[in-house]
Amino acid sequence: MNSHPTLEPQKMDQSDKPDLSVKIGALTLRNPVGVASGTFGYGEEYDELVHIDGLGALYTKAVTLEPRQGNPPPRLVETPMGLINSIGLANPGVERFVEEKLPSLARRRCAVIVNVAGSTEDDYAAVIDYIEAHLGAGRGVDGYEINVSCPNVHRGGMSFGIDPALIERLTRSLRARTMRPLIVKLSPNVTDITEIARAAEAGGADALSCINTVVGMVIDTERIRPAIARGTGGLSGPAIRPIGVAATYKVSRSVSIPVIGLGGITSADDALQYLLAGAQAVQIGTALFSDPGVPLRVLEGIEAWMQRHKVKKVSEIMHMMK
Ligand SMILES: Cc1cc2nc3c(=O)[nH]c(=O)nc-3n(C[C@H](O)[C@H](O)[C@H](O)COP(=O)(O)O)c2cc1C
């Protein structure tokens, strides 16, 4: 008599397998899970740790026209359930990005979305023009994510992301420069995020990422100074998840383009909250620092949830909430 349970994995009928693919403009991501900009470099640094080829997309660290050293240290501080950073968009600049980073990105099996930042509208345009001119017919870049949380030098350092007219104009100008999908990444540090979302859609964005970090501050009371050199910084991690989910819920109901939800995702349940709130896809950022296995676990958890709830396509999840 053999009472051992079978160790054979249960064979799943292919027809039971949910369809995890997601459409962002003309681009199809093979599943909805990506790694967020600035928390994964340009890929190579984390190769040993995270198997991103199984994911839907890699959103690169910001690329600017000129190389940037970033802000002076200290530029990271832990908070309850989160992290405040003031990295200041440290990056090698678009020329070195194309020369040194693009070749390995081109070999990726997941989609590669380049996060673009700038201090003027012309800066953003020049980054995209440079990349487009050097890609030729080759691949390596599947789309752009526009980081509008940058200070605008022409508006006294106010962020691009707070002015709907500016967002619409910037998006329209970048739209004309590339056929690749354009994703505008929304800042939560605004009075009405839906107004900014609609402006990006009007300018021709294919999708919106929702959200970037939330302004935060920690003060060191013994040294009697801010814990990070710049004073305030961007709060990320689980502390901001309810803010991101609420923003996704509001934004997805005010536009007809796809929303990519992020902010504080550490588990499949967190990601599903974003998908139920109206997102088509998600990104994982800060959670990677403590556990690089999170993205693949999130993906498996979404798939298991879909099987349990008999959902055939990821894109149906956004219509399910009662
Ligand atoms: C260290 C660090 C660097 C970041 N750099 C960028 C960046 O270069 N461009 C960008 O759009 N967002 C950047 N972000 C924001 C993240 O992509 C993400 O929007 C935010 O952290 C919320 O997601 P999370 O809570 O999962 O980290 C950065 C975040 C962190 C923590």
The ligand as an SDF file (V2000), in Angstrom:
LIG
                    3D

 31 33  0  0  0  0  0  0  0  0999 V2000
   16.1230   54.6520   -5.4490 C   0  0  0  0  0  0  0  0  0  0  0  0
   15.0000   55.0340   -6.3760 C   0  0  0  0  0  0  0  0  0  0  0  0
   15.2940   55.6100   -7.6160 C   0  0  0  0  0  0  0  0  0  0  0  0
   14.2520   55.9680   -8.4960 C   0  0  0  0  0  0  0  0  0  0  0  0
   14.5630   56.5010   -9.7160 N   0  0  0  0  0  0  0  0  0  0  0  0
   13.5490   56.7910  -10.5940 C   0  0  0  0  0  0  0  0  0  0  0  0
   13.8490   57.2720  -11.9020 C   0  0  0  0  0  0  0  0  0  0  0  0
   15.0270   57.3710  -12.3020 O   0  0  0  0  0  0  0  0  0  0  0  0
   12.8070   57.5870  -12.7310 N   0  0  0  0  0  0  0  0  0  0  0  0
   11.4800   57.4230  -12.3310 C   0  0  0  0  0  0  0  0  0  0  0  0
   10.5570   57.7190  -13.1010 O   0  0  0  0  0  0  0  0  0  0  0  0
   11.1730   56.9370  -11.1020 N   0  0  0  0  0  0  0  0  0  0  0  0
   12.1790   56.6230  -10.2410 C   0  0  0  0  0  0  0  0  0  0  0  0
   11.8690   56.1070   -8.9990 N   0  0  0  0  0  0  0  0  0  0  0  0
   10.4520   55.8930   -8.6260 C   0  0  0  0  0  0  0  0  0  0  0  0
   10.0130   54.4280   -8.8330 C   0  0  0  0  0  0  0  0  0  0  0  0
   10.1460   54.0180  -10.1730 O   0  0  0  0  0  0  0  0  0  0  0  0
    8.5620   54.2240   -8.3590 C   0  0  0  0  0  0  0  0  0  0  0  0
    7.7000   55.0780   -9.0960 O   0  0  0  0  0  0  0  0  0  0  0  0
    8.3590   54.5010   -6.8840 C   0  0  0  0  0  0  0  0  0  0  0  0
    9.4800   54.1100   -6.1240 O   0  0  0  0  0  0  0  0  0  0  0  0
    7.1220   53.8150   -6.3230 C   0  0  0  0  0  0  0  0  0  0  0  0
    7.1850   52.4060   -6.4770 O   0  0  0  0  0  0  0  0  0  0  0  0
    7.7450   51.4260   -5.2970 P   0  0  0  0  0  0  0  0  0  0  0  0
    7.0310   51.8290   -4.0370 O   0  0  0  0  0  0  0  0  0  0  0  0
    7.4160   50.0370   -5.7670 O   0  0  0  0  0  0  0  0  0  0  0  0
    9.2040   51.6870   -5.2020 O   0  0  0  0  0  0  0  0  0  0  0  0
   12.8860   55.7460   -8.1020 C   0  0  0  0  0  0  0  0  0  0  0  0
   12.6150   55.1470   -6.8610 C   0  0  0  0  0  0  0  0  0  0  0  0
   13.6410   54.7880   -6.0020 C   0  0  0  0  0  0  0  0  0  0  0  0
   13.2950   54.1460   -4.6770 C   0  0  0  0  0  0  0  0  0  0  0  0
  1  2  1  0
  2  3  1  0
  2 30  2  0
  3  4  2  0
  4  5  1  0
  4 28  1  0
  5  6  2  0
  6  7  1  0
  6 13  1  0
  7  8  2  0
  7  9  1  0
  9 10  1  0
 10 11  2  0
 10 12  1  0
 12 13  2  0
 13 14  1  0
 14 15  1  0
 14 28  1  0
 15 16  1  0
 16 17  1  0
 16 18  1  0
 18 19  1  0
 18 20  1  0
 20 21  1  0
 20 22  1  0
 22 23  1  0
 23 24  1  0
 24 25  2  0
 24 26  1  0
 24 27  1  0
 28 29  2  0
 29 30  1  0
 30 31  1  0
M  END
$$$$
